[in-house]
Amino acid sequence: MRKLLPLCCWHSCLLLSYCDFQVHGADTRSQAHPGFDVLASASHYWPLESVDGIHELQETTGDIVEGKVNKGIYLKEEKGVTFLYYGRYKTSCISNPAQCGPEGVTFSFFWKTQAEHSRTTPFAFGGQVISNGFKVCSSGGKGSVELYTRENSMTWEATFSPPGPYWTHVLFTWKSKEGLKVYVNGTLTTSDPSGKVSHAYGEPNVNLVIGSDERQPKRYENGAFDEFIIWERALTPDEIAMYFTAAIGKHVLSSSTPPSFLTTATANTMVPIDAYHPIITNLTEERRNFQSPGIVLNYLQNMSLSLPNKSLSEETALNLTKTFLKTVGEVLFLPSWTAVSEDGAVVLGLIDTVDTVMGHISFNLQASEPPVAITGSSSVADFSLAKLLPKTMNSSHYRFPAQGQNYIEIPHEAFHSQAWTTVVGLLYRSVHYYLSNIQPASTKIAEAANYKHCLLSVSSYLISLEVFPTPKLSQNLSGSPLITVHLWHHLTQRQYIETTNESNRIFLYCAFLDFSSGEGVWSNQGCALAEGNLSYSVCRCTHLTNFAILMQVVPLELTRGHQVALSSVSYIGCSLSVLCLTITLVTFAVLSSVSTIRNQRYHIHANLSCAILVAQVVLLISFHFEPGTAPCQVLAVLLHYLFLSVFAWMLVEGLHLYSMVIKVFGSEDSKHRYYYGIGWGFPLLICIISIVFAMDSYGTSKNCWLSLGNGAVWAFVAPALFIIVVNMGILIAVTRVISQISADNYKIHGDPSAFKLTAKAVAVLLPILGTSWVFGVLAVNNQAVVFQYMFAVLNSLQGFFIFLFHCLLNSEVRAAFKHKTKVWSLTSSSTRQANVKPFNSDIMNGTRPGTGSTKLTPWDKSSHSGHRVDLSAV
């Protein structure tokens, strides 16, 4: 007897109360299976409606039925309300598990769920099974059991995968010393041995309640229940297994053999020939309504555990395989799958479910002459199901798939059995994209564990081959026969960038999924890489299962000594640069009233110095923050903007130099607005775009900077490389002009010192054009350690070199400082105030004392000076 019941809401409609009767007697079928003896020992039993595939101890009919075992009453009413009555409820250990004593309690039922969309059926929505002592519900893609003992305010709770649209057996036991144990389909699934102190437990209701309140706005899974059973003692695992196998019509299993719907049944327990048709129909109909990957995966998992043990025809096997794989494929295309797949255990669980279903289909495939072979492909995988006799093989090996560059080969001599052999092969074409970020510590690959901070990722298709009876293979990798696995690498863009980066070392492992512990664990035991390169790999293995190539990228790191030395150079150089740039900015500010300093060239120098100063101060601060923290992320954004501004102002230096020396055009005043836009505006635009699209790439790696792994660092590298190339071109062009002038001067005057002008010009221009960053491009790995030292020295001392060449050794700055000093001394004496001599640069420019300078200032609105070649910039 079955009744459709809702699961998981807080208001109820269905009442179960106790009658003062116990189970006695047994159906004659109890003699055919010891599991019915376990059922006959129950305290209370409601078989409810008849369900195909679930065997009962008795039959009941009618709207109001008195149970033949416990005299319980089953009352069927309208609007989804059902009543079950029995007495002694307040004194029962179901109401208060603390009264159960050391024997404990067991509650059992068969359960299935359906999606909310099935409103055409008379199902209630939402609901739960709840009493004063326990609660069972299904919501949010998981099932849960809670049990309460109110005297000591204790709660035991355990979660499990809820059933799909197929009947699933759920049983839980509780003992005060052993805690809560939950069995699904006869197998211990989860437990809570110790419980916790909690005052928030269940509804204080004296009745056992099952149902829902239709007024609840939140909707949960529909539920149907059958075979409610209560034992006022905790069943043993063997008793649970015996009852479960009896209920589903299977032979008894020993305690060493875990019960499963996949256990081979004899002919007299086979289900009807069309038993797979409803499954195929349900798969076709249900996948139209798939929305949540979690619910779909639970649906598929429960379906895999409830497949009937019936032989399949070739047509049915092909139809079921295609329908099932199409359903799996649609899961991978759900919008929320990407987020769910970040949990590797979910993907591995899906693979295990696919293996289970395909294994069941191949095992139950009808054998016939000639041998049966079913092949095909779907969006998820290429597949092959075969039932063959090894003696009929006319080749030296069995290969799956028969064509292509990715395959597994089994030598013919490995097939030792002459009986019918079952073969199932799968070549997954998209699953590998979801198998990344694998922690080395979670694998059984010892070599990968040596680099515990370097994650593993699958770099090839996942290929699977299962054969029964198992082929006889060498247990030694140096022996024969062995399995050959040939896989081509399919790299993502990120993987390709990492493998082609010379600063990385690449490790490739022939790995397989080991499900022996119940969870998929990557291992390479019994497998070795025989040959290959970055394009393909060939493995030799001593067993069959799911195979793939795992890739581990290990950055080449400097020795500890070099790291300390480079760090020290950076600290000292940046500190010295900060001091020198501060002096430079103060000097420019003090001398800003002098005409030779009050021009656009020194204004650009000041902006560049300011950008470098702030960037290096923030850089020194960032060394003290841990990556992954909010302050580190903020500093990473600031560093990105400031160093881009440094490069932008170095580009402005180059453009201004080009306009003064190579191609003179326009007035200086007409260009300063563009210079400010380039220097401070362009970096801001790049940072805003980068923040919008890749905010999670800031400050999350090894330091407070852009992430190197996902390519976000190109938001800095690309503009920087562009500016370096432009400034290198400008430097070469300016050097050619200066060299030509020096050569002409030597021809006319014979002054060899003229050639020194070229060398001096190059030395002066290098710091402001940023060409020292070229060494950063060359310092790509630990083989270029010399370039790393050169980059660390030159880049950290960029501020020092600007101070040295453009302030301390600059003749204009020294002359302006002398003039300013003289003005200060003259203004201090009122008697000499009228006799101030003009600054010598004014005399050099043709300005007579007491008259205005005829040389235009950089902010002069006139453009008459736009046709002179000005070498003062160098």
Secondary structure, DSSP 4 states (H G I P E B T S, - for coil): -EEEEE-S-SS--EEE---S-------GGGGT-HHHHHHHT-SEEE--S-BTTB--SS---SSEEE-TTT--EEEE-STT-EEEE-S-TTTSTTT-GGGGGGG-EEEEEEEEEE-TT-TTSS---S-EEE-SSEEEEEETTEEEEEEEETTTTEEEEEEEPPP-SS-EEEEEEEETTTEEEEEETTEEEEEESS-EE-S--S---SSEEEE--TT-SS---EEEEEEEEEESSPPPHHHHHHHHHHHTT-----TTS---TTS---GGGPPPTTTHHHHHHHHHHHGGG---HHHHHHHHHHHHHS-----B-HHHHHHHHHHHHHHHHHHHTSTTHHHHTTSHHHHHHHHHHHHHHHHHHHHTBPP-SSPEEEEEE-SSEEEEEEEE-GGG--SSEEEESSSSSSEEEEEGGG----S-EEEEEEEESSGGGG---B-GGGSB-HHHHTTTTS-EEE-B-EEEEEEESPP---SSTTSSS-EEEEEEB---HHHHHHHH-TTEEEEEEEEEEE-TTSS-EEE-TTEEEEEE-SSEEEEEESS-SEEEEEEEEEE----HHHHHHHHHHHHHHHHHHHHHHHHHHHHHHHTTTSTTTSSHHHHHHHHHHHHHHHHHHHHHHHTTS-TTSHHHHHHHHHHHHHHHHHHHHHHHHHHHHHHHHT---S-STTTHHHHHIIIIIHHHHHHHHHHHHHGGGBS-SSSSSB-SSSSTTHHHHHHHHHHHHHHHHHHHHHHHHHHHHHHHHHHHH--GGGGHHHHHHHHHHHHHHTGGGHHHHH--SGGGHHHHHHHHHHHHTHHHHHHIIIIIS-HHHHHHHHHHHHHHHHHT-GGGGGGPPPPHHHHHTTPPTTS--SSPPTT-S--TTTTS--GGG-
